[in-house]
Amino acid sequence: MMERDSVQIFTKPFSEQGAFLLRRMREYLARGKRYFGALVKWLLLAGLTGAVAGGAGTLLYFCIAGATDLRLRNGWLVWLLPAGGALIAFLYHLGKADHPQGTNLIIEAIRSPEPVPIKMAPLIFVSTVVTHLVGGSAGREGASLQLGGSLGYGIGRLFRLDERDLHLITMCGMSACFGALFGTPVTAAVFVMEVVTVGVMQYSSLVPCTVAALVGVSIARQFREPAMAFAVAGIPAVDFLSVVRVIALAALCAGVSWFYCKMMRDCRRFFQCRVPDKIVCAAVGGAAIALLTLPFGRDYLGVGSAQIAAALGGRAQTWAFLLKILFTALTLGCGFKGGEIIPALFVGSTFGCVAGGLLGLDPSFGASLGFVAVFCGVTNCPLTSLVLSAEVFGAKGILFYLLAAAVSYLLSGYSGIYSRQKILYAKDKPLFLGAVAPAGAAGQSAHTENVSPGKISED
């Protein structure tokens, strides 16, 4: 372009050259003004959204922590699981949300005109706190994404943003709330950009999501030190044997990821078919979880942060990962609220600790590999997995974490915890699966809920 402009300048008369240069300067200034205006606009909007969603995420963190502490000091609260589940179902019924889509609604809203109801924010906030108060096995990232997304969308509507800007500000809210809860701003920003449509990242959201995540984490740090960080022991030198061991463990983690996603889906479908009444369903599921604590104990209730820390320290029960999958599938399948990612980190770290030791890796290092590989397998977000490993474990061993995420992404298939997530490119070859569907149309890309690798190439 510049070469063509130069040729045009010197082939014109002198008077025309001046006019041509003046016209070009005006075009460049107009373009620069537009980009600078966009920067200022999103610094302000993302900063505001980050403050609101980050504050809400910080409040949610303290409420969940308080509810968990109260349950641990009053063990009888576990026996209120049926009542807690019924209360959550009743609240959603009152809010006319008998068929909540949760995080999937937020994902769909980012790439379509689908509105995000502001009532989602209080519903998910209260329901998640109740879940942790009575001991449901769930995480909190689902709540953070829904809470932040609904608040961001509400702010966008307040400022009368157009549809495309509404998508961006919804992502800002998700990044801010996620970052405030976990203290990982880079992971929060990259995850929100990557999770919606695997294979295509909206780089127009890079500045908004980064600013919102930084503001959200900064607010959280005014009240606590939120960073989720662990020291990992036994990271080996990069050699042939260690690479083979890492690949083997990552392949096993891919299988665990697939099983985890299958259990989440199958358990939800089982409850929907067998117990169609939402209130009764949640009460029955809560009773089942409470009864399971009698033979298996209460280590699998709540978030399970202590067990994750123990696994990354090199100690884990052999069957802990299976029991956590069971408890989490029952909890989320019958109607409790929270999230699937933290339980997946529990599953990955405990499985990696045990399996890594059997493969000749240090159990602590194996736990960290499982942490990253299972996260990647259930979210289909390899780039986020790499960033997460750096923020949580540090840069040492990052080549192994990249390898583990890559192998898990390839071998975990097209399953995932978010059914409305789209995968645009095949995992086993450079094959484009289809374009993102326009508003109101059916997409041709692979939805993670119902597409198997064998069917992808035929679509």
Secondary structure, DSSP 8 states (H G I E B T S, - for coil): -HHHHHHHHHTS-HHHHHHHHHHHHHHHHHHHHHHHHHHHHHHHHHHHHHHHHHHHHHHHHHHHHHHHHHHHH-GGGGGGHHHHHHHHHHHHHHTT-SS--THHHHHHHHTSS----TTHHHHHHHHHHHHHHHT----SHHHHHHHHHHHHHHHHHHTT--HHHHHHHHHHHHHHHHHHHHS-HHHHHHHHHHHSEET---GGGHHHHHHHHHHHHHHHHTTS-------------S-HHHHHHHHHHHHHHHHHHHHHHHHHHHHHHHHHHH--SHHHHHHHHHHHHHHHHHHH-STTSS--HHHHHHHHTT---TTHHHHHHHHHHHHHHHT--S-SHHHHHHHHHHHHHHHHHHTTS-HHHHHHHHHHHHHHHHH--HHHHHHHHHHHH-STTHHHHHHHHHHHHHHTTT--S-TT-EE-B-SSSS-B------TTS---SEETTT--HHHHTT-
